[in-house]
Amino acid sequence: MGPYSGRAAEKRGRRCDTRGCWGDVDCLNGVTIGDAQKIARDLIDLAITQAEGCLRIGDSV
């Protein structure tokens, strides 16, 4: 889970729950340019790495 959770995260414009924050593709505690790059790589079917237990891009929540 990132440094911001619950109401603190919502106040900062982030949508988080017990699984992490929306957009934190690699589950490394924040939404960064690296997450955007992983989304772009996934769109063109290139491999990406994620932390164990992290939801895969496109998984239903």
Contacts in CASP RR format, 6 or more apart in sequence:
PFRMAT RR
TARGET T0000
AUTHOR 0000-0000-0000
METHOD contacts of the structure
MODEL  1
MGPYSGRAAEKRGRRCDTRGCWGDVDCLNGVTIGDAQKIARDLIDLAITQ
AEGCLRIGDSV
1 16 0 8 1.000
1 18 0 8 1.000
1 20 0 8 1.000
1 29 0 8 1.000
2 16 0 8 1.000
2 20 0 8 1.000
2 21 0 8 1.000
2 24 0 8 1.000
2 29 0 8 1.000
2 30 0 8 1.000
3 29 0 8 1.000
3 30 0 8 1.000
4 12 0 8 1.000
4 14 0 8 1.000
4 16 0 8 1.000
4 21 0 8 1.000
5 16 0 8 1.000
5 20 0 8 1.000
6 16 0 8 1.000
6 17 0 8 1.000
9 15 0 8 1.000
9 16 0 8 1.000
9 21 0 8 1.000
10 16 0 8 1.000
14 21 0 8 1.000
14 22 0 8 1.000
14 31 0 8 1.000
15 21 0 8 1.000
15 22 0 8 1.000
16 22 0 8 1.000
19 55 0 8 1.000
19 61 0 8 1.000
20 27 0 8 1.000
21 30 0 8 1.000
21 31 0 8 1.000
22 31 0 8 1.000
23 31 0 8 1.000
23 35 0 8 1.000
24 30 0 8 1.000
24 31 0 8 1.000
24 35 0 8 1.000
25 34 0 8 1.000
25 35 0 8 1.000
25 38 0 8 1.000
25 39 0 8 1.000
25 48 0 8 1.000
25 50 0 8 1.000
25 54 0 8 1.000
25 57 0 8 1.000
26 34 0 8 1.000
26 35 0 8 1.000
26 38 0 8 1.000
26 48 0 8 1.000
26 49 0 8 1.000
26 50 0 8 1.000
26 51 0 8 1.000
26 54 0 8 1.000
27 50 0 8 1.000
27 51 0 8 1.000
27 53 0 8 1.000
27 54 0 8 1.000
28 51 0 8 1.000
38 48 0 8 1.000
38 50 0 8 1.000
38 57 0 8 1.000
39 57 0 8 1.000
41 47 0 8 1.000
41 48 0 8 1.000
42 48 0 8 1.000
42 57 0 8 1.000
48 57 0 8 1.000
50 56 0 8 1.000
55 61 0 8 1.000
END
